[in-house]
Amino acid sequence: MFSVEKRIVIDASPAAVFSFLDDPRNHVKITPSLVDIENIEALPDGGKRAAYRYTLAGIELVGQVEDVERSPDERLVQRLSGAIDGTIRYELEAEETDDGDVDSRTSLRYEAEYELPATVVDSLLAPIAKAYNQREAKATLENLKTFLEA
């Protein structure tokens, strides 16, 4: 089991950040090794389920991502199944700016726990895979910040 936790402050409201994350197609824009999201299905609670294609060290991993917990503008939890099994959590909190504006910045905590297929772990070795995924998480958050602040 691998885990990663990263934090970032984004100059966008929690509503804007949540709205962006709530659309599975946007994750392809910010997650460097995510190749494709397709077959997006709306769930009764407003969440989504979709198929994903992800590459790790040249190995294509295919599976499904599903929103399992949603609290608009505060929390989004997604479950991964298939080639990668695990959970991704996004925790959003409004952060006050220097001028006292409470709703224009978001403190975002990204936490992921997952298991990679033995073929990937064997080919990369666990420490390399962990370092790779730390960089991947950091790049994802930085890309999200850049995209929303542009």
Rosetta constraint file for C-alpha pairs under 8 A:
AtomPair CA 1 CA 113 HARMONIC 6.80 0.50
AtomPair CA 1 CA 114 HARMONIC 5.60 0.50
AtomPair CA 1 CA 115 HARMONIC 4.78 0.50
AtomPair CA 1 CA 116 HARMONIC 7.57 0.50
AtomPair CA 2 CA 113 HARMONIC 5.61 0.50
AtomPair CA 2 CA 114 HARMONIC 5.40 0.50
AtomPair CA 2 CA 115 HARMONIC 6.13 0.50
AtomPair CA 2 CA 116 HARMONIC 7.98 0.50
AtomPair CA 2 CA 130 HARMONIC 6.65 0.50
AtomPair CA 3 CA 111 HARMONIC 7.33 0.50
AtomPair CA 3 CA 112 HARMONIC 5.45 0.50
AtomPair CA 3 CA 113 HARMONIC 4.27 0.50
AtomPair CA 3 CA 114 HARMONIC 6.46 0.50
AtomPair CA 3 CA 130 HARMONIC 7.96 0.50
AtomPair CA 4 CA 110 HARMONIC 7.94 0.50
AtomPair CA 4 CA 111 HARMONIC 5.67 0.50
AtomPair CA 4 CA 112 HARMONIC 5.31 0.50
AtomPair CA 4 CA 113 HARMONIC 6.65 0.50
AtomPair CA 4 CA 133 HARMONIC 7.43 0.50
AtomPair CA 4 CA 134 HARMONIC 6.13 0.50
AtomPair CA 4 CA 137 HARMONIC 7.35 0.50
AtomPair CA 5 CA 109 HARMONIC 7.15 0.50
AtomPair CA 5 CA 110 HARMONIC 5.55 0.50
AtomPair CA 5 CA 111 HARMONIC 4.32 0.50
AtomPair CA 5 CA 112 HARMONIC 6.51 0.50
AtomPair CA 5 CA 137 HARMONIC 7.88 0.50
AtomPair CA 6 CA 109 HARMONIC 5.88 0.50
AtomPair CA 6 CA 110 HARMONIC 5.21 0.50
AtomPair CA 6 CA 111 HARMONIC 6.54 0.50
AtomPair CA 6 CA 137 HARMONIC 6.98 0.50
AtomPair CA 6 CA 138 HARMONIC 6.65 0.50
AtomPair CA 6 CA 141 HARMONIC 7.96 0.50
AtomPair CA 7 CA 107 HARMONIC 7.18 0.50
AtomPair CA 7 CA 108 HARMONIC 5.58 0.50
AtomPair CA 7 CA 109 HARMONIC 4.47 0.50
AtomPair CA 7 CA 110 HARMONIC 6.14 0.50
AtomPair CA 7 CA 141 HARMONIC 7.90 0.50
AtomPair CA 8 CA 107 HARMONIC 5.92 0.50
AtomPair CA 8 CA 108 HARMONIC 5.40 0.50
AtomPair CA 8 CA 109 HARMONIC 6.73 0.50
AtomPair CA 8 CA 141 HARMONIC 6.80 0.50
AtomPair CA 8 CA 142 HARMONIC 7.77 0.50
AtomPair CA 9 CA 105 HARMONIC 6.86 0.50
AtomPair CA 9 CA 106 HARMONIC 5.54 0.50
AtomPair CA 9 CA 107 HARMONIC 4.44 0.50
AtomPair CA 9 CA 108 HARMONIC 6.10 0.50
AtomPair CA 9 CA 145 HARMONIC 7.77 0.50
AtomPair CA 10 CA 105 HARMONIC 5.60 0.50
AtomPair CA 10 CA 106 HARMONIC 5.16 0.50
AtomPair CA 10 CA 107 HARMONIC 6.47 0.50
AtomPair CA 10 CA 108 HARMONIC 7.45 0.50
AtomPair CA 10 CA 145 HARMONIC 5.30 0.50
AtomPair CA 10 CA 148 HARMONIC 7.70 0.50
AtomPair CA 10 CA 149 HARMONIC 7.26 0.50
AtomPair CA 11 CA 104 HARMONIC 6.18 0.50
AtomPair CA 11 CA 105 HARMONIC 4.45 0.50
AtomPair CA 11 CA 106 HARMONIC 6.48 0.50
AtomPair CA 11 CA 145 HARMONIC 7.43 0.50
AtomPair CA 11 CA 148 HARMONIC 7.64 0.50
AtomPair CA 11 CA 149 HARMONIC 5.97 0.50
AtomPair CA 12 CA 16 HARMONIC 6.18 0.50
AtomPair CA 12 CA 17 HARMONIC 6.55 0.50
AtomPair CA 12 CA 103 HARMONIC 7.95 0.50
AtomPair CA 12 CA 104 HARMONIC 5.14 0.50
AtomPair CA 12 CA 105 HARMONIC 4.78 0.50
AtomPair CA 12 CA 106 HARMONIC 6.07 0.50
AtomPair CA 12 CA 148 HARMONIC 6.56 0.50
AtomPair CA 12 CA 149 HARMONIC 6.57 0.50
AtomPair CA 13 CA 17 HARMONIC 6.31 0.50
AtomPair CA 13 CA 94 HARMONIC 6.92 0.50
AtomPair CA 13 CA 103 HARMONIC 5.28 0.50
AtomPair CA 13 CA 104 HARMONIC 4.39 0.50
AtomPair CA 13 CA 105 HARMONIC 5.05 0.50
AtomPair CA 13 CA 106 HARMONIC 5.66 0.50
AtomPair CA 14 CA 18 HARMONIC 5.91 0.50
AtomPair CA 14 CA 73 HARMONIC 4.99 0.50
AtomPair CA 14 CA 74 HARMONIC 7.04 0.50
AtomPair CA 14 CA 92 HARMONIC 6.14 0.50
AtomPair CA 14 CA 93 HARMONIC 6.54 0.50
AtomPair CA 14 CA 94 HARMONIC 5.99 0.50
AtomPair CA 14 CA 103 HARMONIC 7.11 0.50
AtomPair CA 14 CA 104 HARMONIC 7.65 0.50
AtomPair CA 14 CA 105 HARMONIC 7.02 0.50
AtomPair CA 14 CA 106 HARMONIC 5.32 0.50
AtomPair CA 15 CA 19 HARMONIC 5.96 0.50
AtomPair CA 15 CA 72 HARMONIC 7.35 0.50
AtomPair CA 15 CA 73 HARMONIC 4.79 0.50
AtomPair CA 16 CA 20 HARMONIC 6.21 0.50
AtomPair CA 16 CA 73 HARMONIC 7.92 0.50
AtomPair CA 16 CA 148 HARMONIC 7.89 0.50
AtomPair CA 17 CA 21 HARMONIC 6.26 0.50
AtomPair CA 17 CA 73 HARMONIC 7.41 0.50
AtomPair CA 17 CA 106 HARMONIC 7.55 0.50
AtomPair CA 17 CA 148 HARMONIC 7.40 0.50
AtomPair CA 18 CA 22 HARMONIC 5.84 0.50
AtomPair CA 18 CA 72 HARMONIC 6.52 0.50
AtomPair CA 18 CA 73 HARMONIC 5.13 0.50
AtomPair CA 18 CA 74 HARMONIC 7.43 0.50
AtomPair CA 18 CA 75 HARMONIC 7.92 0.50
AtomPair CA 18 CA 76 HARMONIC 7.85 0.50
AtomPair CA 18 CA 92 HARMONIC 7.73 0.50
AtomPair CA 19 CA 23 HARMONIC 6.87 0.50
AtomPair CA 19 CA 73 HARMONIC 7.73 0.50
AtomPair CA 20 CA 26 HARMONIC 6.50 0.50
AtomPair CA 21 CA 26 HARMONIC 6.67 0.50
AtomPair CA 21 CA 27 HARMONIC 6.94 0.50
AtomPair CA 22 CA 47 HARMONIC 7.62 0.50
AtomPair CA 22 CA 48 HARMONIC 7.95 0.50
AtomPair CA 22 CA 76 HARMONIC 7.89 0.50
AtomPair CA 23 CA 27 HARMONIC 7.55 0.50
AtomPair CA 24 CA 28 HARMONIC 7.71 0.50
AtomPair CA 24 CA 37 HARMONIC 6.76 0.50
AtomPair CA 24 CA 40 HARMONIC 7.57 0.50
AtomPair CA 24 CA 48 HARMONIC 7.49 0.50
AtomPair CA 24 CA 50 HARMONIC 7.39 0.50
AtomPair CA 25 CA 29 HARMONIC 7.46 0.50
AtomPair CA 25 CA 37 HARMONIC 5.98 0.50
AtomPair CA 25 CA 38 HARMONIC 7.91 0.50
AtomPair CA 26 CA 30 HARMONIC 6.84 0.50
AtomPair CA 27 CA 31 HARMONIC 5.71 0.50
AtomPair CA 27 CA 34 HARMONIC 7.54 0.50
AtomPair CA 28 CA 32 HARMONIC 7.37 0.50
AtomPair CA 28 CA 34 HARMONIC 5.50 0.50
AtomPair CA 28 CA 35 HARMONIC 6.47 0.50
AtomPair CA 28 CA 36 HARMONIC 6.22 0.50
AtomPair CA 28 CA 37 HARMONIC 6.93 0.50
AtomPair CA 29 CA 143 HARMONIC 7.85 0.50
AtomPair CA 30 CA 139 HARMONIC 7.70 0.50
AtomPair CA 30 CA 140 HARMONIC 5.06 0.50
AtomPair CA 30 CA 141 HARMONIC 7.44 0.50
AtomPair CA 30 CA 143 HARMONIC 5.00 0.50
AtomPair CA 30 CA 144 HARMONIC 5.62 0.50
AtomPair CA 30 CA 147 HARMONIC 7.90 0.50
AtomPair CA 31 CA 136 HARMONIC 7.15 0.50
AtomPair CA 31 CA 137 HARMONIC 7.82 0.50
AtomPair CA 31 CA 139 HARMONIC 7.18 0.50
AtomPair CA 31 CA 140 HARMONIC 4.73 0.50
AtomPair CA 31 CA 143 HARMONIC 7.59 0.50
AtomPair CA 32 CA 136 HARMONIC 6.74 0.50
AtomPair CA 32 CA 139 HARMONIC 7.15 0.50
AtomPair CA 32 CA 140 HARMONIC 6.71 0.50
AtomPair CA 33 CA 54 HARMONIC 5.64 0.50
AtomPair CA 33 CA 55 HARMONIC 5.43 0.50
AtomPair CA 33 CA 56 HARMONIC 6.83 0.50
AtomPair CA 33 CA 136 HARMONIC 7.67 0.50
AtomPair CA 34 CA 52 HARMONIC 7.46 0.50
AtomPair CA 34 CA 53 HARMONIC 6.17 0.50
AtomPair CA 34 CA 54 HARMONIC 4.38 0.50
AtomPair CA 34 CA 55 HARMONIC 6.57 0.50
AtomPair CA 35 CA 52 HARMONIC 7.59 0.50
AtomPair CA 35 CA 53 HARMONIC 5.33 0.50
AtomPair CA 35 CA 54 HARMONIC 5.24 0.50
AtomPair CA 35 CA 55 HARMONIC 6.88 0.50
AtomPair CA 36 CA 52 HARMONIC 5.68 0.50
AtomPair CA 36 CA 53 HARMONIC 5.14 0.50
AtomPair CA 36 CA 54 HARMONIC 7.14 0.50
AtomPair CA 37 CA 50 HARMONIC 6.41 0.50
AtomPair CA 37 CA 51 HARMONIC 5.65 0.50
AtomPair CA 37 CA 52 HARMONIC 4.64 0.50
AtomPair CA 37 CA 53 HARMONIC 6.64 0.50
AtomPair CA 38 CA 50 HARMONIC 5.84 0.50
AtomPair CA 38 CA 51 HARMONIC 5.28 0.50
AtomPair CA 38 CA 52 HARMONIC 6.55 0.50
AtomPair CA 39 CA 49 HARMONIC 7.97 0.50
AtomPair CA 39 CA 50 HARMONIC 5.36 0.50
AtomPair CA 39 CA 51 HARMONIC 5.88 0.50
AtomPair CA 40 CA 48 HARMONIC 6.61 0.50
AtomPair CA 40 CA 49 HARMONIC 5.69 0.50
AtomPair CA 40 CA 50 HARMONIC 4.34 0.50
AtomPair CA 40 CA 51 HARMONIC 7.05 0.50
AtomPair CA 41 CA 48 HARMONIC 5.55 0.50
AtomPair CA 41 CA 49 HARMONIC 5.07 0.50
AtomPair CA 41 CA 50 HARMONIC 6.14 0.50
AtomPair CA 42 CA 46 HARMONIC 6.50 0.50
AtomPair CA 42 CA 47 HARMONIC 6.08 0.50
AtomPair CA 42 CA 48 HARMONIC 4.70 0.50
AtomPair CA 42 CA 49 HARMONIC 6.53 0.50
AtomPair CA 43 CA 47 HARMONIC 5.07 0.50
AtomPair CA 43 CA 48 HARMONIC 5.38 0.50
AtomPair CA 43 CA 49 HARMONIC 6.98 0.50
AtomPair CA 47 CA 66 HARMONIC 7.55 0.50
AtomPair CA 47 CA 67 HARMONIC 5.27 0.50
AtomPair CA 47 CA 68 HARMONIC 7.45 0.50
AtomPair CA 47 CA 69 HARMONIC 7.95 0.50
AtomPair CA 47 CA 70 HARMONIC 7.02 0.50
AtomPair CA 48 CA 66 HARMONIC 5.84 0.50
AtomPair CA 48 CA 67 HARMONIC 5.58 0.50
AtomPair CA 49 CA 64 HARMONIC 7.11 0.50
AtomPair CA 49 CA 65 HARMONIC 5.71 0.50
AtomPair CA 49 CA 66 HARMONIC 4.22 0.50
AtomPair CA 49 CA 67 HARMONIC 6.43 0.50
AtomPair CA 50 CA 64 HARMONIC 5.64 0.50
AtomPair CA 50 CA 65 HARMONIC 5.46 0.50
AtomPair CA 50 CA 66 HARMONIC 6.50 0.50
AtomPair CA 51 CA 62 HARMONIC 7.41 0.50
AtomPair CA 51 CA 63 HARMONIC 5.71 0.50
AtomPair CA 51 CA 64 HARMONIC 4.37 0.50
AtomPair CA 51 CA 65 HARMONIC 6.29 0.50
AtomPair CA 52 CA 62 HARMONIC 5.71 0.50
AtomPair CA 52 CA 63 HARMONIC 5.42 0.50
AtomPair CA 52 CA 64 HARMONIC 5.67 0.50
AtomPair CA 52 CA 65 HARMONIC 6.85 0.50
AtomPair CA 53 CA 60 HARMONIC 6.71 0.50
AtomPair CA 53 CA 61 HARMONIC 5.73 0.50
AtomPair CA 53 CA 62 HARMONIC 4.65 0.50
AtomPair CA 53 CA 63 HARMONIC 6.79 0.50
AtomPair CA 54 CA 60 HARMONIC 5.72 0.50
AtomPair CA 54 CA 61 HARMONIC 5.08 0.50
AtomPair CA 54 CA 62 HARMONIC 6.41 0.50
AtomPair CA 55 CA 59 HARMONIC 5.31 0.50
AtomPair CA 55 CA 60 HARMONIC 4.40 0.50
AtomPair CA 55 CA 61 HARMONIC 5.85 0.50
AtomPair CA 56 CA 60 HARMONIC 6.55 0.50
AtomPair CA 56 CA 61 HARMONIC 7.43 0.50
AtomPair CA 56 CA 120 HARMONIC 7.51 0.50
AtomPair CA 57 CA 120 HARMONIC 7.92 0.50
AtomPair CA 57 CA 124 HARMONIC 7.53 0.50
AtomPair CA 59 CA 120 HARMONIC 7.25 0.50
AtomPair CA 61 CA 83 HARMONIC 5.34 0.50
AtomPair CA 61 CA 84 HARMONIC 7.15 0.50
AtomPair CA 62 CA 82 HARMONIC 6.35 0.50
AtomPair CA 62 CA 83 HARMONIC 5.50 0.50
AtomPair CA 62 CA 84 HARMONIC 7.72 0.50
AtomPair CA 63 CA 80 HARMONIC 7.12 0.50
AtomPair CA 63 CA 81 HARMONIC 5.57 0.50
AtomPair CA 63 CA 82 HARMONIC 4.06 0.50
AtomPair CA 63 CA 83 HARMONIC 5.53 0.50
AtomPair CA 63 CA 84 HARMONIC 6.83 0.50
AtomPair CA 64 CA 80 HARMONIC 5.75 0.50
AtomPair CA 64 CA 81 HARMONIC 5.25 0.50
AtomPair CA 64 CA 82 HARMONIC 6.14 0.50
AtomPair CA 65 CA 78 HARMONIC 6.37 0.50
AtomPair CA 65 CA 79 HARMONIC 5.58 0.50
AtomPair CA 65 CA 80 HARMONIC 4.58 0.50
AtomPair CA 65 CA 81 HARMONIC 6.49 0.50
AtomPair CA 66 CA 78 HARMONIC 5.30 0.50
AtomPair CA 66 CA 79 HARMONIC 5.26 0.50
AtomPair CA 66 CA 80 HARMONIC 6.66 0.50
AtomPair CA 67 CA 76 HARMONIC 7.11 0.50
AtomPair CA 67 CA 77 HARMONIC 5.81 0.50
AtomPair CA 67 CA 78 HARMONIC 4.31 0.50
AtomPair CA 67 CA 79 HARMONIC 6.37 0.50
AtomPair CA 68 CA 76 HARMONIC 7.91 0.50
AtomPair CA 68 CA 77 HARMONIC 5.69 0.50
AtomPair CA 68 CA 78 HARMONIC 5.51 0.50
AtomPair CA 68 CA 79 HARMONIC 6.44 0.50
AtomPair CA 69 CA 75 HARMONIC 7.50 0.50
AtomPair CA 69 CA 76 HARMONIC 5.78 0.50
AtomPair CA 69 CA 77 HARMONIC 4.93 0.50
AtomPair CA 69 CA 78 HARMONIC 7.05 0.50
AtomPair CA 70 CA 75 HARMONIC 5.77 0.50
AtomPair CA 70 CA 76 HARMONIC 4.74 0.50
AtomPair CA 70 CA 77 HARMONIC 6.47 0.50
AtomPair CA 71 CA 75 HARMONIC 4.95 0.50
AtomPair CA 71 CA 76 HARMONIC 6.39 0.50
AtomPair CA 72 CA 76 HARMONIC 7.55 0.50
AtomPair CA 73 CA 92 HARMONIC 6.49 0.50
AtomPair CA 73 CA 93 HARMONIC 7.88 0.50
AtomPair CA 74 CA 91 HARMONIC 5.86 0.50
AtomPair CA 74 CA 92 HARMONIC 4.65 0.50
AtomPair CA 74 CA 93 HARMONIC 6.25 0.50
AtomPair CA 75 CA 89 HARMONIC 7.31 0.50
AtomPair CA 75 CA 90 HARMONIC 5.57 0.50
AtomPair CA 75 CA 91 HARMONIC 4.66 0.50
AtomPair CA 75 CA 92 HARMONIC 5.96 0.50
AtomPair CA 76 CA 89 HARMONIC 5.89 0.50
AtomPair CA 76 CA 90 HARMONIC 5.15 0.50
AtomPair CA 76 CA 91 HARMONIC 6.77 0.50
AtomPair CA 77 CA 87 HARMONIC 7.00 0.50
AtomPair CA 77 CA 88 HARMONIC 5.73 0.50
AtomPair CA 77 CA 89 HARMONIC 4.47 0.50
AtomPair CA 77 CA 90 HARMONIC 6.33 0.50
AtomPair CA 78 CA 87 HARMONIC 5.61 0.50
AtomPair CA 78 CA 88 HARMONIC 5.14 0.50
AtomPair CA 78 CA 89 HARMONIC 6.45 0.50
AtomPair CA 79 CA 85 HARMONIC 7.51 0.50
AtomPair CA 79 CA 86 HARMONIC 5.82 0.50
AtomPair CA 79 CA 87 HARMONIC 4.54 0.50
AtomPair CA 79 CA 88 HARMONIC 6.49 0.50
AtomPair CA 80 CA 84 HARMONIC 6.22 0.50
AtomPair CA 80 CA 85 HARMONIC 4.97 0.50
AtomPair CA 80 CA 86 HARMONIC 5.00 0.50
AtomPair CA 80 CA 87 HARMONIC 5.88 0.50
AtomPair CA 80 CA 88 HARMONIC 7.76 0.50
AtomPair CA 80 CA 114 HARMONIC 7.99 0.50
AtomPair CA 81 CA 85 HARMONIC 4.44 0.50
AtomPair CA 81 CA 86 HARMONIC 6.74 0.50
AtomPair CA 83 CA 116 HARMONIC 6.96 0.50
AtomPair CA 83 CA 117 HARMONIC 6.14 0.50
AtomPair CA 84 CA 114 HARMONIC 6.59 0.50
AtomPair CA 84 CA 115 HARMONIC 5.83 0.50
AtomPair CA 84 CA 116 HARMONIC 5.23 0.50
AtomPair CA 84 CA 117 HARMONIC 6.64 0.50
AtomPair CA 85 CA 114 HARMONIC 5.39 0.50
AtomPair CA 85 CA 115 HARMONIC 5.34 0.50
AtomPair CA 85 CA 116 HARMONIC 7.02 0.50
AtomPair CA 86 CA 112 HARMONIC 7.33 0.50
AtomPair CA 86 CA 113 HARMONIC 5.37 0.50
AtomPair CA 86 CA 114 HARMONIC 3.82 0.50
AtomPair CA 86 CA 115 HARMONIC 6.19 0.50
AtomPair CA 87 CA 112 HARMONIC 5.63 0.50
AtomPair CA 87 CA 113 HARMONIC 5.36 0.50
AtomPair CA 87 CA 114 HARMONIC 6.24 0.50
AtomPair CA 88 CA 110 HARMONIC 7.29 0.50
AtomPair CA 88 CA 111 HARMONIC 5.75 0.50
AtomPair CA 88 CA 112 HARMONIC 4.32 0.50
AtomPair CA 88 CA 113 HARMONIC 6.58 0.50
AtomPair CA 89 CA 109 HARMONIC 7.82 0.50
AtomPair CA 89 CA 110 HARMONIC 5.77 0.50
AtomPair CA 89 CA 111 HARMONIC 5.08 0.50
AtomPair CA 89 CA 112 HARMONIC 6.22 0.50
AtomPair CA 90 CA 108 HARMONIC 6.74 0.50
AtomPair CA 90 CA 109 HARMONIC 5.72 0.50
AtomPair CA 90 CA 110 HARMONIC 4.84 0.50
AtomPair CA 90 CA 111 HARMONIC 6.63 0.50
AtomPair CA 91 CA 108 HARMONIC 5.63 0.50
AtomPair CA 91 CA 109 HARMONIC 5.01 0.50
AtomPair CA 91 CA 110 HARMONIC 6.63 0.50
AtomPair CA 92 CA 106 HARMONIC 6.29 0.50
AtomPair CA 92 CA 107 HARMONIC 5.80 0.50
AtomPair CA 92 CA 108 HARMONIC 4.69 0.50
AtomPair CA 92 CA 109 HARMONIC 6.59 0.50
AtomPair CA 93 CA 106 HARMONIC 5.51 0.50
AtomPair CA 93 CA 107 HARMONIC 5.13 0.50
AtomPair CA 93 CA 108 HARMONIC 6.51 0.50
AtomPair CA 94 CA 102 HARMONIC 6.09 0.50
AtomPair CA 94 CA 103 HARMONIC 5.70 0.50
AtomPair CA 94 CA 104 HARMONIC 7.40 0.50
AtomPair CA 94 CA 105 HARMONIC 5.89 0.50
AtomPair CA 94 CA 106 HARMONIC 4.73 0.50
AtomPair CA 94 CA 107 HARMONIC 6.24 0.50
AtomPair CA 95 CA 102 HARMONIC 5.68 0.50
AtomPair CA 95 CA 103 HARMONIC 6.94 0.50
AtomPair CA 95 CA 104 HARMONIC 7.53 0.50
AtomPair CA 95 CA 105 HARMONIC 5.27 0.50
AtomPair CA 95 CA 106 HARMONIC 5.42 0.50
AtomPair CA 95 CA 107 HARMONIC 6.03 0.50
AtomPair CA 96 CA 100 HARMONIC 5.61 0.50
AtomPair CA 96 CA 101 HARMONIC 5.47 0.50
AtomPair CA 96 CA 102 HARMONIC 4.15 0.50
AtomPair CA 96 CA 103 HARMONIC 7.06 0.50
AtomPair CA 96 CA 104 HARMONIC 7.67 0.50
AtomPair CA 96 CA 105 HARMONIC 6.84 0.50
AtomPair CA 97 CA 101 HARMONIC 5.27 0.50
AtomPair CA 97 CA 102 HARMONIC 6.35 0.50
AtomPair CA 97 CA 104 HARMONIC 7.43 0.50
AtomPair CA 97 CA 105 HARMONIC 6.93 0.50
AtomPair CA 110 CA 137 HARMONIC 7.81 0.50
AtomPair CA 110 CA 141 HARMONIC 7.91 0.50
AtomPair CA 116 CA 120 HARMONIC 6.46 0.50
AtomPair CA 116 CA 121 HARMONIC 6.55 0.50
AtomPair CA 117 CA 121 HARMONIC 6.48 0.50
AtomPair CA 118 CA 122 HARMONIC 5.79 0.50
AtomPair CA 119 CA 123 HARMONIC 6.09 0.50
AtomPair CA 120 CA 124 HARMONIC 5.98 0.50
AtomPair CA 120 CA 125 HARMONIC 7.78 0.50
AtomPair CA 121 CA 125 HARMONIC 5.01 0.50
AtomPair CA 121 CA 126 HARMONIC 5.62 0.50
AtomPair CA 121 CA 129 HARMONIC 6.88 0.50
AtomPair CA 122 CA 126 HARMONIC 7.72 0.50
AtomPair CA 124 CA 128 HARMONIC 5.86 0.50
AtomPair CA 124 CA 129 HARMONIC 5.81 0.50
AtomPair CA 125 CA 129 HARMONIC 6.29 0.50
AtomPair CA 126 CA 130 HARMONIC 6.10 0.50
AtomPair CA 127 CA 131 HARMONIC 6.24 0.50
AtomPair CA 128 CA 132 HARMONIC 6.06 0.50
AtomPair CA 129 CA 133 HARMONIC 6.17 0.50
AtomPair CA 130 CA 134 HARMONIC 6.21 0.50
AtomPair CA 131 CA 135 HARMONIC 6.35 0.50
AtomPair CA 132 CA 136 HARMONIC 6.14 0.50
AtomPair CA 133 CA 137 HARMONIC 6.05 0.50
AtomPair CA 134 CA 138 HARMONIC 6.30 0.50
AtomPair CA 135 CA 139 HARMONIC 6.05 0.50
AtomPair CA 136 CA 140 HARMONIC 6.08 0.50
AtomPair CA 137 CA 141 HARMONIC 6.37 0.50
AtomPair CA 138 CA 142 HARMONIC 6.19 0.50
AtomPair CA 139 CA 143 HARMONIC 5.92 0.50
AtomPair CA 140 CA 144 HARMONIC 6.15 0.50
AtomPair CA 141 CA 145 HARMONIC 6.19 0.50
AtomPair CA 142 CA 146 HARMONIC 6.15 0.50
AtomPair CA 143 CA 147 HARMONIC 5.96 0.50
AtomPair CA 144 CA 148 HARMONIC 6.11 0.50
AtomPair CA 145 CA 149 HARMONIC 5.90 0.50
AtomPair CA 146 CA 150 HARMONIC 5.96 0.50
